[in-house]
Amino acid sequence: MKEIQKLFPSMDGNDFQREELLSYFKTILTKIDELKDPNKLTLGDMPEYTEDYYNRIIQKADVPKTGISMEKVIQKLLKLVEGQRYVNRNYVANAAPLITDI
């Protein structure tokens, strides 16, 4: 965490705000790590991928018209990562069968 702190020096001398920002990063990364299961391909539960999967996500989108608390932002972000694939031993990106026309 100290290495991350070095990346965000407090220009105005407000160490409290800097620590608060870093605590948000730590919360997000910790919660994402909790969703990981080395025996699964996704963070959390695997969503049901149907033809209209992404359209359903778009329809559920909620763009606030006023500011919301950082805690609510973190909750929404963590909800979005559920079901997303992450690189582990079960994940192979860009794998395609080779043509065997011999």
C-alpha positions in Angstrom: 0.0 0.0 0.0 2.9 2.3 0.7 4.0 1.9 -3.0 0.6 3.0 -4.1 0.7 6.0 -1.8 3.8 7.2 -3.5 1.9 7.4 -6.8 -0.6 9.8 -5.3 1.2 12.5 -3.5 -0.9 15.1 -1.7 -0.3 18.3 -3.6 -2.4 20.4 -1.2 -1.1 18.7 1.9 -4.4 17.1 2.7 -3.2 13.6 3.7 -6.7 12.7 4.9 -8.2 12.9 1.4 -5.3 11.0 0.0 -5.8 8.2 2.6 -9.5 8.2 1.9 -8.9 7.7 -1.9 -6.5 4.9 -1.3 -8.9 3.2 1.1 -11.5 3.2 -1.8 -8.9 1.5 -4.1 -8.1 -1.0 -1.3 -11.8 -1.8 -0.8 -12.5 -2.4 -4.5 -9.4 -4.6 -4.9 -10.2 -6.6 -1.8 -13.8 -7.2 -2.8 -12.8 -8.2 -6.3 -10.3 -10.7 -4.8 -13.1 -12.2 -2.7 -15.1 -12.9 -5.8 -12.3 -15.0 -7.3 -12.5 -18.7 -7.4 -9.6 -20.6 -9.1 -12.0 -23.3 -10.3 -14.3 -20.8 -12.1 -13.9 -18.7 -15.1 -15.7 -15.6 -13.8 -15.8 -13.4 -10.8 -18.8 -14.4 -8.7 -21.6 -16.3 -10.4 -21.5 -17.0 -14.1 -24.2 -15.0 -15.9 -26.6 -16.5 -18.3 -25.4 -15.4 -21.7 -28.2 -15.1 -24.1 -28.6 -13.3 -27.4 -29.9 -10.2 -25.6 -27.4 -10.3 -22.7 -25.7 -6.9 -23.4 -29.0 -5.2 -24.3 -30.4 -6.2 -20.9 -27.3 -4.7 -19.2 -27.8 -1.5 -21.2 -31.5 -1.3 -20.3 -30.6 -1.7 -16.6 -28.1 1.2 -16.7 -28.7 3.9 -14.2 -27.0 7.2 -14.8 -27.5 9.4 -11.7 -28.6 12.9 -12.3 -27.0 14.1 -9.0 -23.9 13.0 -7.1 -24.0 9.8 -5.1 -21.8 8.6 -2.3 -18.6 6.9 -2.9 -19.8 3.9 -1.1 -22.7 3.6 -3.5 -20.3 4.0 -6.4 -18.2 1.2 -5.1 -21.3 -1.0 -4.6 -22.3 -0.4 -8.2 -18.8 -1.1 -9.5 -18.6 -4.4 -7.7 -22.0 -5.4 -9.0 -20.7 -4.7 -12.5 -17.6 -7.0 -12.1 -19.7 -9.9 -11.0 -19.8 -12.5 -13.8 -16.9 -10.9 -15.6 -14.1 -13.3 -16.8 -10.7 -13.0 -15.3 -7.4 -14.6 -16.3 -6.8 -17.8 -14.4 -5.9 -21.4 -15.4 -9.5 -21.9 -16.9 -9.3 -18.8 -19.1 -7.8 -19.0 -22.6 -8.2 -15.9 -24.7 -8.3 -15.9 -28.5 -8.3 -19.6 -28.8 -9.4 -20.9 -32.1 -9.2 -24.4 -33.6 -6.5 -24.9 -36.2 -7.6 -25.8 -39.7 -6.8 -29.5 -40.4 -7.6 -29.9 -44.1 -5.0 -32.5 -44.9 
